[in-house]
Amino acid sequence: MTSAWTWRYDAYDPARERLVEALCTLGNGRFATRGSTPECAADSIHYPGTYLAGCYDRRTSRVAGKQVENEDLVNLPNWTLLRYRCLPDGLPPGEWLTPDSAQLRHCDVELDLGRGVLTRHLLFQDAAGHGLRVSHLRIVHMGDPGLAAQLTTFHAYGWSGAVEVVSVLDGAVANTGVERYRNLEGSHLTGHRSGFESDRTAFLSCRTRDPGHLIALAVRTDTSPGRPGRALPTPTGTMQTYRLPLGRGRTARVMKTMALRTSMDRPPGDPLATAVRTAAHAPDLPGLLATHRAAWQRLWAEGELSVPGEAGRILRLHLFHLLQTLSPHTTELDVGVPARGLHGEAYRGHVFWDELFVLPYLDLHFPEVARALLMYRHRRLPAARAAACRTGHRGAAYPWQSGSSGDEETQELHLNPRSGRWLPDHSRLQRHVGSAVAYNVWKYAQATGDRGFLYAEGAEILLEVARYWAGSAVLDKELGRYRIRGVVGPDEYHDAYPGATAPGIDDNAYTNVTAAWVLARGLDLLDELPAARLAEMRERLVLDDGELDRWADVSRRLHVPFHQGVVSQFDGYGELAELDWEGYRARYGNIRRLDRILEAEGDTVNRYQASKQADTLMLGYLFRPEELAGLFARLGYRLDDETWRATVDYHLRRTSHGSTLSSLVHGWVLAREKGADAWRYCEEALVADVADVQGGTTGEGIHLGAMAGTIDLVERGITGLEAGPEGLRVAPVALRELPRFAFTLCCGGHRGVRLRMLPGRLGVRVPASPRGPLAVILPEGRRRTVAPGEERWFRLRRPVL
């Protein structure tokens, strides 16, 4: 592989170590291990962590005088820990070596994206010139989702003797990876039981406290030269100590092969016995690497994205982390899309609306994974129905933050690190998450043609979300329109009106327009359902003609506020004060988290026309310009190109970009509008995590929605691509900075369709198969077909930005 397939850090920097750990995480869709150095347990610099998809635990903490319950993705026992020191002949033992030792002369970390291999090289040297070179190689197996391995190699320079190595399986871990959560209860593992099955294989079992998942790890430690070790169980783990000879011509190796099994696995069994058996009989490293690399090769073949230059290298890193979080193994699990991947503890591992930015890619490349993620939402439909009922409505109200049960997991209080104050958290009022779930259902079915899902589980989701919106809308007789009150939009900054005693704002444009879209699609779906299924759905959901008439009425008369000739973010937004943007930038520099700055000053962002991220402009992300104009027309509003461009300009100038999704959405919208600053925002979205633009947040877990969104920006945003029943529709608006790229996708029953974009040209290759030709709809409605086994090139008439 070339350097385009590697991610590398050439020096050790304690200040960026958390960032390196997150961006060098290895995973397989079932579990992931942060790219931490094996020498160190958790401290102020290092934070090893292993996370199992869907493994949550609930604890109660006392915060600001209140008992607060939180559910967290659990940090599992650390299987990577390996301590070592030099034992030179005739001299006292050396110190235990770590990257923080004064003897460190060099350290580099390299992540091989093509093969899913992390290597770390360290060189230590004492004052006498005696050196020790240490190399670590780590994989989390993509072929067998229960295995991981780590090989450590030692070379001595200028001395002889031995290296003392302690292989540790450490269960004394807690969730302490996010500083602002550290006053919360983070101890999730209990009932530790450890020991040794043989002189090579150690085991540790424990369980989460609530609901009590059983976790079992077994680690087989092999050494070269093979030497018996001293085994010691501890109350929360195991230690195996070895003395391995070193000197001229001698190399020592320590191989840790880890097996992870839990009571959540299917089929059920004895996790501990299975883990021990799996670790004991796992192949050696060459065998593991061969099958691991083959699994990655298959993934890259299906998920190919080839973009030249540095942008392509970053996009490949983003895709690597997406596939590590949500792989084909995910189809066997009951899990959603964790907003921060399986890479850290920020957001407590919860599922938000980020699937809105993730599923479009999966729909086109790994549709089985997309379907599995939608099934996570369907299994939690009863919880969403119960949540709607608690608000006095029928239908389904999906939670802003979801975990194991589908209940609302949004915290009641959040900490402002700048002021040190705990504040009420009203983000659970982001009801628009239900529209995102319904949107994903519809778009998945359109892209894949999976009518079986749409007519069954998908219909139940979409229709129940539509029912909730119809019930939430209240008719304002004076206005002659329906209104949705007391919500929070995607912006998140505005959770109340200035001076209001109750949280929430009214008629958020994004919420109302997407609610109208869901209602319209619900009616379309009912018209499309086969007669037998329609009768079943109407009976099961108790849908009568009167309720459906209300759906139609609400879908055409929801209120969308305007001011100064632009779409308002919400009713009354235009009456808020203007912020002195330049003044705040001059005083604070980085004002992405403007809400925290103002609260620390004793002010509130609720008083100002200032948004954290794209809110109204999210409509331009979800809908093509002609679709959006049609939606507004259905609601009785005119949204011409001039009004929309003015709306984009207005809100863009009042956004602080306090979310990594903000630049992504704005870059997408500006590209569609042929805006001059499109690439600036696209580039900012590309580097959001690798440059840690949020100031330390990437080390707490990558931003999966933003990473997946940048891939989708290339594949769908720039090409204007839309897969549907009629074929593959393209309407390219190419960026000069990305003049050429290629990717594969699934469409029309064909897997491995390859698109190539060149300046002014588009190539489409359909692999040989017994299926019929693929229809390609070009700009201006030009319809062409590409036969299986054929590649065709088309001229593009759209200008390049």
Buried (B, 14 or more C-beta within 10 A) or exposed (E): EEEBBBBEBEEBEEEBBBBBBBBBBBBBBBBBBBBBBBBBBBEEBBBBBBBBBBBBBBBEBEBEEEEBEBBBBBBBBBBBBBBBBBBBEEEEEBEEBBBBBEBBEEBBBBBBBBBBBBBBBBBBBBEEEBBBBBBBBBBBBBBBBBBBBBBBBBBBBBBBBBBBBBBBBBBBBBBBBBEEBEEBBBEBBEEBBBBBBEEBBBBBBBBBBBEEBBBBBBBBBBBEEEEEBEBBBBEBBBBBBBBBBBBEEBBBBBBBBBBBBBBBBEEEEBBBBBBBBBBBEBBEBEEBBEBBBEBBEEBBEBBBBBBEEEBBBBBBBBBBBBBBBBBBBBBEBBBBBBBBBBBBBBBBBBBBBBBBBBBBBBBBBBBEBBBBBBBBBBBBBEBBBEBBEEEEBBBBBBBBBBBBBBBBBBBBBBBBEBBEBBBEBBBBBBBBBBBBBBBBBBBBBBBBBBBEBBBBBBBBBBBBBBBBBBBBBEBBEEEEBBBBBBBBBBBBBBBBBEEEEEBBBBBBBBBBBBBBBBBBBBBEBBEBBEEEBBEBBBEEBEBEEEBBEBBBBBBBBBBBBBBEEBBBBBBBBBEBEEBEBEEBEEEEEEBBBBBBBBBBEEEBBBBBBBBBBBBBBBBBBBBBBEEBBBBBEBBEBEBEEEBBBBBBEBBBEBBBBBBBBBBBBBBBBBBBBEBEEBBBBBBBBBBBBBEBBBEEBBBBBBBBBBBBBBBBBBBBBBBBBBBBEEBBBBBBBBBEEBEBBBBBBBBBEBBBBBBBBBEBEBBBBBBEEEBEBBBBBBBEEEEBBBEBEBEBEBEBEBEBB
